[in-house]
Structure formats: C-alpha cells, structure tokens
C-alpha cells in the first residue's frame, strides 16, 4: 500500500485528488493540433524531396494525415470539458488522462525540435518529431487497452474503533479474454470532516478473465464518518509517457466509534470518592442496603474488605463479593460537548475525551449486567437523545450515536441535565467544558448548580480534564 496525505479541502483544479486530471485540456488533443498544423507548414518541403512520379500521392497522404490530426485534436480539446463532469456509476467508469513528469519532458523535447524545424527550415527535424510521435501514441493506445473492461470493487467494514487498524480490500477484475493488465495502480480516496487521504495499491499483473486482491491499512485517529471513494484505476505501461485512468464512483462509509477505555473498579464502588465531583445529596447509600449477588475475581482497585476468604482459599485466587447495587445499577448520562468557536488542539482533545468517557461508561454499564439500562442525551451542535436501551443492540445504538455527534459552541446548559435521573438510574453529566469556562458555578446547599441557576441534585458532574481523569479512567495506547 502506498499512502499519501493530501492537504485540507481545496477547490483548485489539478490538486491531485483521485480522478482529477492535472491539465484542464487534453494533452493528446493539443499534440494532435500542433502536429497537424506543423505538417501543413512543411508539406510542400517534404513533397519536393520525393520523386516527381510520386509527389501527387505523397501530397494526398500528407493532406489526409494533416486533416485527421486536426480533427482528432479539435475533438479531444472541445469534448474534454463536456466529459469532465460525467461520472458513470456503472461498470464503465469515467476516463481520465494525465501526462506525468517524464511525459511532459518528452513533450517539451518534441516542441523544441518542432520549433527548431520551423526556424531553421530543416525538414529532417520534422521527420524526427514525426518519429517521436509514434512512442507517444503507442503508449496512449496501450495504456487505454490495458484498462479496457477492467472493474474494481471495495470490501470494507462498516464500523471500527478510533485508533484501530482496519484492512480495506480492493478487488480488481480483468474481463478481457486475451490480454492481461500490467502495472495497474488502484487509488482510493478517504475523506472526513477535516482531511483528505489517498491510499494506493499496485497490481503488478491481472490475468485475462481473472481478478486480484490488494489491501491497504487505515488507522482512523478520531471518531466520525469516513467517506470512501471514488476509486481510480490507472496505468502508465509500457513507456510511462502517458497515464490513463478509469474513475469508478463507488461511495462507501466507515463509521468510526470513539475509543473505549477502562474504568477503575472504584468507580462502581464509590464514584464520589473516585471523581471528586459528585454533590453531597447524590452520595450512594451505605453498604448495609446492598444485597450480595455473586462472587467474581479480584480486580485492581477493589475494596480489600470485599474479599471472600473462604472461596479464595478453595479456588486459589482472590475472589470478591459483588453486591446488587454494583451489578444492577442503570445509567442516565448527559453528554455536554462544548467547544469555543475557534477551538485549539486542547479543546478538541477534551471533546474527544468526553465522548470516549461517555461511551465507556455506557458500554461498561450494559456489559456488567444483562438487564442493565442506559439513557443517553447529547448536547453539542444539536440535541440527540437515546431512549432507554439495553443489551447488545443498546451498545450498538450508543456507539452509533456517539460516533456522529459534533461539538457546539452555543451558550447555555444541557436541558436534560437538571431533570431528575430517577430512582433506578445513576445520573451523570460528562462535560468537555473547562472549570474556568463555567465561571458562575457555585455550590448551593451542598449541591451543584449549573449556569442558569438550576441545581444538579441527582447528577454527578464529571469534567473531561486530561490531567484528572487518568487517576480512574485510561485509554490504552493514548
């Protein structure tokens, strides 16, 4: 795989994106026009050099060649603009032509010889130019023939986690019966809201009537939608003077989930001591109200007093008691994705950290107990709410929602943040704001007040602070 990172969005022609030509007009058409005009200018000189008996036939052949070159040149130059906006969604693909650096140098050499023949009146230089046209046209014909009846498709997973390496398969099929395709380069475009990437896979040979698979690896760094396509097949074989391509409009999308982390066991035992952000009215009940449900293996951060020594001695490993409140507690989470109008890298980091924390809390809650339920409300560029959900389908719904929500810069507070979480739910508010951004936050009677004057009596406020969260929440590899 050959990867290239393109610059952010650009509307300039010739920016090098997949399927775009580097020239606004057809180079083949310009070459045909120049050669046709040049042939007309030196026609009389070339005819005079031939024998008197064959001058008429040579003159006719020169006229025919010049007219054909002019017609082909006019057709290529005038028809290219009409074809440039055409994209065929079927199997044919849109054809593109480019001249690489070697081809442009070759054209420059031919142009220099042509100008020299005009200025010096040397017909031999014109003959050299005519001979040099042969390899150019041969390369143009052969590269187009190699891509004739070729097709490409993509095999890509629909959902991945941010930071994971995903393998994307490109399958090139050659439907020709006799001729193989040589040195075919497949270029795939990957685009999200902030950048455009290009991946390339080289196929050395695709036999006639067969297909070959190639792979490139993609590691999305942030959550969101990654749009794939179009795909371009191109080749410069055999001389490398002209690059011909076929562009296939095959759009697909990868939904990238926020990265999941690990929450220490103390979060489930006493979140108020873990985060230091819970109001005094929202502290959990004492251990006397808990009912023993099951025994499990000891985890880092567990209370040593919960160790069941009799079972530990029998099994040879530390076992702790798990209580009903720890296992069956549901979650009502409000995610406040806020960032300033001109966010810097630290602001974006806070937003992504808040999304990862919210995703981890929801997923861990649903995985710890089969009948656990989650409510999720997200406030950012818009308002997105997920009704009470649970089970494996609930995990997918939560991650799908958190993968696509965007941060907003509007003032105010999340509307659902001040609503009671309910007796069966633990109320949590995760925010990407800095504490200094909420300057008018005050303690009210031991509770927590959000801007606007509403108390958060039943919700714990968790600030997505990268300097505080690592004490009880961590993302592997971050």
Secondary structure, 3 states (H helix, E strand, C coil): CEEEECCCCCCCCCCCCCCCCCCCCCHHHHHHHHHHHHHHHCHHHHHHCCCHHHHHHHHHHHHHHHHHHHHHHHHHHHHHHHHHCCCCCCCCCEEEEECCHHHHHHHHHHHHHHHHHHHHCCHHHHHHHHHHHHHHHHHHHHHHHHHCCEEEEEECCCEEECCCEEEEEEEEEECCCCCCEEEEEEEEEEECCCCEEEEEEEEEEECCCEEEEEEEEEECCCCEEEEEEEEEEEECCCCCCCEEEEEECCCEEEEEECCCCEECCHHHHCHHHHHCCCCHHHCCCCHHHCCEEEEEECCCCCCHHHECHHHHHHHCCCEEEEEHHHHHCEEEEEEECECCCCCCHHHHHHHHHHHHHHHHHHHHHHHHCCCCCEEEEEECCCEEEEEEECHHHHHHHHHHHHHHCCCECCCCCCHHHHCCCCCCEEEEEEECCCCCCCCCCCEECCEEEECCCEECCCEEEEECCCCCHHHCEECCCC
